[in-house]
Amino acid sequence: MASLALRNRLATSSAVAGFLLATHALWPDPQARAERQYLFVITLGYGHLLGAALFGRRRTASLVPRGTPRPLHGAFVAASVANLFALYAWLSNASLAIFLPLLAVSLWHIVENDLALGRASQEGLALGALPRSLGQQLTALGTTALLLAAGKFLLSHPPRGPRDLSFGDFFSAVTLYHLVQFLVLFADRARAQPRRSKRRRLWLRLAWVHGPPASVCVALLLPPGHRFAALRYAIFSPQIYLFWSVLHVAQTVAARGLERRPARAPAELRA
């Protein structure tokens, strides 16, 4: 699996580097470049969020309290999300500092998933439970802190020239790395299937979760003028996308769960 993880990271890093080089060449102005980067990355991201929610619904369904009617639970979740979004919108208007904690959660998710890639072979090329290892958690947190510091620096120091990295480059690069990494992992899962019918089914599922969000996003960009400006902002704003991204982190953490403690030996139990 070490070779699979290495190949995944090399392929993902190459794709992200190519994306940055292409967008820098096409749009030298940092602001114009960031706007177009967000369009592509966030469109792809919604398919990722939708896929995680649908593919992990069996695991998250087990967290619903027994005896709770599904409509009631669904209404509770919808109301909770709406209240959280309203609170986030209010706090965002008060201070942009609320943006950084959500960015930190998203970055931790990206780093932790990348580290979990090396353990995926033991779970059938699926990410297992969150590890209890203090060393692995400290590695994830330390790397997250470094990335957050870099993002905060770029956010507070806008670039001076077209060759300089901007926060748009940073946000797009780390987000795209996570999205492409899962696409490569998904391709490895499909190739590992012994039957062609199962491979085709996996690719159809991938197309199904990415197709509708991409179609909606493209449809919003086609009408000229400012008729759908507010809706476009709601869909393609990195601040709003981060809100859904953090909910995605919570959902995937709940679905994966925490690694079980190793069984104690009989001698330890007697002691």
Secondary structure, 3 states (H helix, E strand, C coil): CHHHHHHHHHHHHHHHHHHHHHHHHHCCCHHHHHHHHHHHHHHHHHHHHHHHHHHCHHHHHCCCCCCCCHHHHHHHHHHHHHHHHHHHHHHHHHCHHHHHHHHHHHHHHHHHHHHHHHHHHHHCCCCCCECCCHHHHHHHHHHHHHHHHHHHHHHHCCCCCCCCCCHHHHHHHHHHHHHHHHHHHHHHHHHHCCCHHHHHHHHHHHHHHHHHHHHHHHHHHCCCCCCCHHHHHHHHCHHHHHHHHHHHHHHHHHHHCECCCCCCCHHHHHC
